[in-house]
Each structure stands twice: as structure tokens, then as C-alpha cells.
């Protein structure tokens, strides 16, 4: 059987690979602390589970409209108004089978072979794999601690070419947990718009970002760039990873194309998940999610203090998501070697920077603090013991 060049060009997702190795160690009887995957340990709010049970008890769960149920699209629109002060018509909201399906639709709608798309390095690997699969030339632009491991207006302008058709930014970012300052994001979007390019902004972790001094959540790009395309998900803030439900906000003109593609690619998102997700926007569910956001901040403090105490620096403290990107250059090991040895010797699963691009790939390691405080404290203890052995 001949495998397509498209499939052969897709690299493994190394976070998943280290997850498989961790599972093998667990099968041998070892207790492995898994800090390699970005999966909240809370699960969805209780009201979501109750809504799912009610939907199942209701009997048939037929296909929904390809763009999602009207009720859920309206609820998402209201969420933008209540949380971010942005008015969006429900018609612009496309409910998808996870944020990955939203990215699939957007990429299929916008990318032609040979189109150049600017993406920051490091960044979430699956995003650029979608772009490449549709023939895009992904221009990975190296970033560093000085720019918070994010694209800035200067780097976008410096790397712009006549073939550039769009750019993709994730804020807050996976793997670094860092955000693009709103003023910088506005400047980037202004430049791209002036040059006729689309702007795709991954805001999956937006509502897990730190609030400002007035208690306000981070600003969505839609507050100043109404034609930007936004990807979001129920997986992270709402804890619904396995429910595979996400959404996109697109310009009105793109809606018919998105609908046609959704009808052909996967028909619709899960009816059950959509009915359950309506309960995410109940006041009691939002209160649960906010309490969990605060808990993630507490866990971040545990990890930052712990890593500093054992000599593993974090060049840019995260301000959102649930990741830290720490530097292992001082250990004398590459990031890959560090992750392999920590898994084998300390039974802590982490993800090497190789997963996220080329810039600093041998130097940086991602840690997900989506695990419990108890597991995080134990992981720091094990990492400290490993560092002591390494020093000796």
C-alpha cells in the first residue's frame, strides 16, 4: 500500500509519544506523574454532566445543522458579550467537532497550494500540520524570551513576503503559556489587514488568562479586529476534552463556505456534546470554571517556585493556559535527553521542545500544570532528586 506524501510528511506528536511511554511504565507497575499533556484534571462542571444525562434520557439524538444548534451558537455569542464586551451575531459562530475541526474548515476555506502563512516558533504542532496538509508554505518565524516566545509586529514585518497570504497566532500560547500584549496584537493585525492577508487567532486558552487589575478577563482579538478568524474550544476552560466540541468565529462572508465544508467533512458536531455544552454558560458552571482558573494560577505558583528552587529557570513566566516552558541548557542535556531520562529515572512525563518547532527545540521543555497540586509537588520533588543525581 502506497502512503501519500502528505501523510508521510506529518511528524509524530511527541507529547502523545511520551504519553505512550508513560503508559508502558505504568503497566510495569510504576507510578508516573503525567505532565506531558494539556488535559485539565477537573472534567466539566457538574451541570454539564447533568445536561448530558438529560439529553440521553430524552431519546433520539439526530444530526444537527452543520453549523451547530441555534441555541448553542446564541449562547456562545452571549458569552462574548458578557465576558469580553464584544457583540457577535450568532450566525458568525460555527460549532465544530473540536477546535481541530474548526482549524480544518478554516484551512480548507482559505489555503491554496503555495500560499505562505506566518506562524511563530515555538507553537502548537498540529496547527501547522493542518496548514501544510492543504499545501501552505509555513513560514516558521523564530521567537525568543525577549518577545515572550510570541510573534510581534517587527518580526511579522521582517518576515513578510509577496507570497504571504495569512498568519496564525495563538494567545495564550501552547507551549509557553504566554500571551501577545493587546497593543502588539493589534499592530500585527493592522499590518496583515493592510496587506490583504487573513488573521487566524487561536484563543483556546483565552479565558484561562490572568485577569487585569480591575478583574477583567483578557481581551479577544475581535475587540479590535472584527474580521479576524477566531478558533476556540470547550476543552480547556470548560474541561470538556473528550467531548470534542469547539467553535470558530468567522466573517459573515465566510459562513456559507464553512457550512458547505462542514456538511462534507463531518456532517455536524456531536448532538449530545452540544446539548451538554449549553450548561457551560449557566451561572453556576461559569462560577466553577472561574474557581478552577484561580486554582490553575495557584498551581502555576507551585511550579514556578519549585523549578526555580531546583535550578530549572523559566525565562518568561506564563500568564495564561497551564504550561511553563523551562530551560534545561544548564543540565548539559538536550531537551529530548532530559525528558527521556526524567521519564525513565524519575517517572515524570514532560514534553521536549522538539514538538513545537525548531527555535530552542534542544533547550526548552514544556510542563503542563493541569495536574493536581499534590502531583505537582511530588513531580518537583522527583525532578529535584534527579537534578541532584545529575550534579553528582
C-alpha positions in Angstrom: 0.0 0.0 0.0 1.4 3.4 -1.0 1.2 6.0 1.7 0.6 9.6 0.5 3.4 12.1 0.6 1.0 14.3 2.7 0.8 11.6 5.4 4.5 10.8 5.3 5.3 14.5 5.9 3.4 14.6 9.2 5.7 14.3 12.2 4.7 12.4 15.3 3.1 14.4 18.1 5.8 13.8 20.6 3.7 14.7 23.6 1.5 11.7 22.7 4.6 9.6 22.2 5.9 10.3 25.6 2.4 9.6 26.9 2.5 6.1 25.4 5.9 5.5 27.0 4.5 6.7 30.3 1.6 4.2 29.9 4.1 1.4 29.3 5.9 2.3 32.6 2.5 2.3 34.4 1.8 -1.1 33.0 5.0 -2.3 34.7 3.7 -1.0 38.0 5.4 2.4 38.2 3.5 5.5 39.3 4.1 8.0 36.6 3.2 11.7 37.0 2.0 12.9 33.6 2.8 16.5 33.0 3.1 16.0 29.2 -0.5 16.5 28.1 -2.7 19.6 28.3 -5.7 18.0 29.8 -7.4 19.6 32.9 -7.9 17.1 35.7 -11.3 18.5 36.7 -13.6 17.4 33.9 -16.6 19.5 33.0 -18.8 21.4 35.5 -21.4 19.2 37.2 -24.3 20.9 35.4 -22.8 19.8 32.1 -22.9 16.1 33.2 -26.5 16.5 34.3 -27.4 18.1 30.9 -25.8 15.2 29.1 -27.7 12.6 31.2 -30.9 14.5 30.4 -30.1 14.5 26.7 -29.5 10.8 26.7 -32.7 10.1 28.6 -34.5 12.2 26.0 -34.1 9.5 23.4 -33.0 10.1 19.8 -30.0 12.3 19.2 -30.2 13.1 15.4 -27.9 15.1 13.3 -27.9 18.8 14.0 -27.4 21.6 11.5 -23.9 21.5 10.1 -23.1 24.9 11.8 -24.4 23.8 15.2 -27.6 24.2 17.1 -29.1 27.7 17.1 -29.3 27.6 20.9 -25.6 26.8 21.3 -24.5 29.4 18.8 -26.6 32.0 20.6 -25.1 31.0 23.9 -21.5 31.4 22.6 -22.4 34.8 21.2 -23.8 35.9 24.6 -20.6 34.6 26.3 -18.5 37.0 24.1 -20.8 39.9 25.1 -20.8 39.1 28.8 -17.2 38.1 29.2 -15.5 40.4 26.7 -18.0 43.1 25.8 -18.0 42.2 22.1 -21.2 41.9 20.1 -21.1 39.0 17.6 -24.2 37.7 15.7 -24.8 34.0 16.3 -24.7 33.5 12.5 -20.9 34.1 12.6 -20.3 31.3 15.1 -19.5 27.8 13.6 -19.8 24.9 16.1 -17.3 22.2 15.3 -16.2 18.7 16.3 -13.4 20.1 18.5 -11.2 23.1 17.7 -9.2 20.8 15.4 -12.3 20.6 13.1 -12.6 24.4 13.2 -9.0 24.7 12.1 -9.7 22.1 9.4 -12.6 24.1 8.0 -10.8 27.4 8.1 -7.6 26.0 6.5 -9.7 24.3 3.7 -11.5 27.5 3.1 -8.5 29.8 2.9 -5.4 28.0 1.9 -4.3 27.2 -1.7 -1.1 25.3 -2.5 1.9 27.6 -2.3 0.3 30.2 0.0 2.7 31.4 2.6 1.4 31.5 6.2 3.5 33.1 9.0 3.5 31.1 12.3 5.6 31.7 15.4 8.2 29.1 16.5 7.6 27.6 19.1 3.9 26.8 18.5 1.4 24.0 18.8 2.5 21.5 16.1 -0.9 20.3 14.9 -1.8 23.9 13.7 1.0 24.0 11.2 0.3 20.4 10.1 -3.2 21.4 9.0 -1.7 24.3 7.0 0.9 22.1 5.4 -1.7 19.4 4.5 -3.6 21.9 2.4 -0.4 23.0 0.6 0.6 26.0 2.6 4.2 27.0 2.8 4.5 27.5 6.6 7.0 30.3 7.4 8.1 29.4 10.9 9.4 32.6 12.5 11.8 32.1 15.4 10.9 33.8 18.6 12.6 34.1 22.0 12.2 35.2 25.5 12.6 38.9 24.5 9.3 38.7 22.6 7.7 36.4 25.1 8.1 33.5 22.7 5.4 35.2 20.5 5.3 36.9 17.2 5.5 40.7 17.4 4.8 43.4 14.8 8.5 43.8 14.0 9.1 40.1 13.3 5.9 39.9 11.2 7.0 42.8 9.0 10.6 41.5 8.7 9.4 38.1 7.5 6.6 39.3 5.2 6.9 38.3 1.6 4.9 38.8 -1.6 3.6 35.2 -1.1 2.3 35.8 2.4 -1.5 35.2 2.5 -2.2 34.9 6.2 -0.8 34.4 9.7 -1.7 32.3 12.7 -1.2 33.3 16.3 -2.1 31.5 19.5 -2.6 33.7 22.5 -2.1 32.5 25.2 0.3 30.0 23.6 0.8 26.3 23.8 3.7 25.5 24.7 4.7 28.7 26.6 1.5 29.9 28.3 2.5 33.4 27.3 0.2 36.0 25.6 0.7 38.6 22.9 0.1 42.1 24.5 -3.1 43.6 23.1 -1.3 46.6 21.6 1.2 44.3 19.8 -1.6 42.0 18.5 -3.5 45.0 17.2 -0.4 46.2 15.3 0.2 42.7 13.8 -3.5 42.5 12.7 -3.4 46.0 11.3 -0.3 45.2 9.2 -1.8 41.9 7.9 -5.1 43.6 7.0 -3.4 46.4 5.2 -1.6 43.8 3.1 -4.8 41.8 2.3 -3.9 38.8 4.5 -6.2 36.9 6.8 -5.6 36.7 10.5 -6.3 33.4 12.3 -6.1 33.7 16.1 -6.2 30.6 18.4 -7.9 31.7 21.6 -8.4 28.3 23.1 -6.7 29.4 26.3 -8.0 33.0 26.4 -10.4 32.5 29.3 -7.7 30.8 31.3 -5.6 34.0 31.0 -4.9 36.2 34.0 -7.4 39.0 34.7 -6.2 42.6 34.9 -6.1 44.9 37.9 -9.8 45.6 37.5 -10.7 41.9 37.4 -11.4 41.9 33.7 -10.5 38.9 31.5 -8.1 39.1 28.6 -9.3 40.9 25.5 -10.3 38.9 22.5 -8.8 40.0 19.2 -12.4 40.6 18.0 -12.5 43.7 20.2 -10.3 45.5 17.6 -10.3 43.2 14.5 -13.8 42.2 13.7 -12.7 40.4 10.5 -10.2 38.2 12.3 -11.0 34.5 12.4 -11.0 33.1 15.9 -10.7 29.4 17.0 -11.9 28.3 20.4 -12.8 25.2 22.3 -14.8 23.7 25.1 -11.8 21.5 26.1 -9.7 23.7 28.3 -11.7 26.4 30.2 -14.8 24.2 30.4 -12.8 20.9 30.9 -14.6 19.0 28.1 -11.6 17.5 26.3 -13.1 14.2 25.3 -16.4 15.7 24.2 -14.7 17.0 21.1 -16.5 20.3 20.8 -15.2 23.7 19.6 -16.1 26.7 17.6 -14.9 29.3 15.2 -16.0 32.9 14.7 -15.7 34.0 11.1 -16.7 37.0 9.0 -20.2 36.8 7.5 -18.9 36.2 4.0 -17.1 33.0 5.1 -20.1 31.4 6.7 -21.6 29.7 3.5 -18.2 28.2 2.7 -17.7 26.9 6.2 -21.2 25.3 6.1 -20.6 23.6 2.8 -17.2 22.2 4.1 -18.7 21.0 7.4 -21.5 19.2 5.6 -19.0 17.3 3.5 -16.2 16.8 6.1 -18.1 15.6 9.2 -21.8 16.5 8.8 -22.1 18.1 12.3 -20.6 18.2 15.7 -22.0 15.7 18.3 -25.6 16.5 19.2 -25.0 15.1 22.7 -22.0 17.3 23.3 -23.8 20.4 22.0 -26.8 19.8 24.3 -24.5 19.3 27.3 -22.4 22.3 26.4 -25.3 24.6 26.8 -25.0 24.1 30.6 -21.4 25.6 30.4 -23.0 29.0 30.3 -25.2 28.7 33.3 -24.1 31.0 36.2 -23.2 28.0 38.4 -21.0 26.5 35.7 -19.2 29.7 35.0 -18.5 30.1 38.7 -17.0 26.6 38.8 -14.8 27.4 35.8 -13.6 30.7 37.3 -12.7 28.9 40.5 -10.7 26.4 38.5 -8.9 29.2 36.7 -7.8 30.6 40.1 -6.7 27.1 41.1 -4.6 26.9 37.9 -2.9 30.1 38.9 -2.1 28.6 42.3 -0.7 25.5 40.7 1.5 27.8 38.4 2.9 29.4 41.5 3.8 25.9 42.9 5.6 25.0 39.7 7.4 28.3 39.2 8.7 28.3 42.7 9.6 24.6 42.5 11.5 24.9 39.3 13.4 27.9 40.5 14.4 26.1 43.6 16.0 23.2 41.7 17.8 25.2 39.1 15.5 25.0 36.1 14.8 28.5 35.0 11.6 29.7 33.3 12.6 32.6 31.1 9.1 34.0 30.7 6.5 33.3 33.4 3.2 32.3 31.8 0.1 34.5 32.1 -2.4 32.0 30.8 -3.1 28.4 29.8 -1.5 25.9 32.1 2.0 25.4 30.7 5.5 26.5 31.7 8.4 26.4 29.2 11.6 25.9 31.2 15.3 25.9 30.2 17.4 22.8 30.6 20.6 24.1 28.9 22.3 24.2 32.3 21.9 20.5 32.8 24.2 19.6 29.9 21.4 17.5 28.4 19.3 18.3 25.3 15.6 18.7 26.0 15.0 15.3 24.4 17.6 13.6 26.6 16.3 15.4 29.7 12.7 14.2 29.0 13.8 10.7 28.3 15.9 10.4 31.4 13.3 12.1 33.7 10.7 9.7 32.5 12.9 6.6 32.8 14.6 7.6 36.1 12.1 9.9 37.9 8.8 8.7 36.3 7.7 12.2 35.4 6.4 12.7 31.8 7.2 16.0 30.2 7.4 17.2 26.5 10.6 18.2 24.7 10.7 21.5 22.7 11.2 19.5 19.5 7.4 19.1 19.5 6.8 22.8 19.0 9.3 23.8 16.3 13.0 24.5 15.8 13.8 27.6 17.8 15.2 26.4 21.1 14.0 22.9 20.5 17.0 21.3 22.2 16.9 23.7 25.1 13.3 24.0 26.3 10.9 21.6 27.9 7.1 22.1 28.3 5.5 21.2 31.6 1.7 21.1 31.9 0.4 22.0 35.4 -3.1 20.7 34.6 -2.4 18.0 37.2 -3.3 18.2 40.9 -1.3 20.3 43.3 -0.3 17.0 45.1 1.1 15.6 41.9 2.9 18.8 41.0 4.6 18.9 44.4 5.6 15.3 44.0 6.9 15.9 40.5 9.0 18.8 41.7 10.4 16.6 44.4 11.3 13.9 41.9 12.8 16.4 39.5 14.9 17.9 42.3 16.2 14.5 43.2 17.0 13.9 39.5 18.9 17.2 39.3 20.9 16.3 42.4 21.9 13.0 40.9 22.8 14.7 37.7 25.1 17.2 39.6 26.9 14.4 41.3 
